[in-house]
Amino acid sequence: MKEITVTLLDEAIEFTGTLSEKQLFKLFYNIELIKSGIVSIDILKKLNTDIWEIRTVSLGAGIRVFAFWSKLEKSKLICTHGIIKKTSKVSAKEIEKAIGIMNNYYKKKQP
């Protein structure tokens, strides 16, 4: 099984600071599952061609961290930002935000 690298960008790190200790533990437990190659739709779901969400439920809250697979590095999942989800529908605004962060990430990586 191949090893997956998971990187949290600044907004994703800021989001983790808003979570309780139990929520944070559950989120990072799911990230560790992804890193070890255990990927199921219950944990990692594709939202469109580029954007995925790491799905975690803890203390009744639907925690979602948006991410994309790096086109520059193999097996690297980059987390853009997160939200506490209140409905079952994914907001188009949040997907657009993740795409914007992804585009900025690639701009910074260009020489």
Secondary structure, DSSP 8 states (H G I E B T S, - for coil): ----EEEE-HHHHHHHTTS-HHHHHHHHHHHHHHHTT---TTTEEE-SSSEEEEEEEETTEEEEEEEEE-SSSTTEEEEEEEEEE-SSS--HHHHHHHHHHHHHHHHHH--
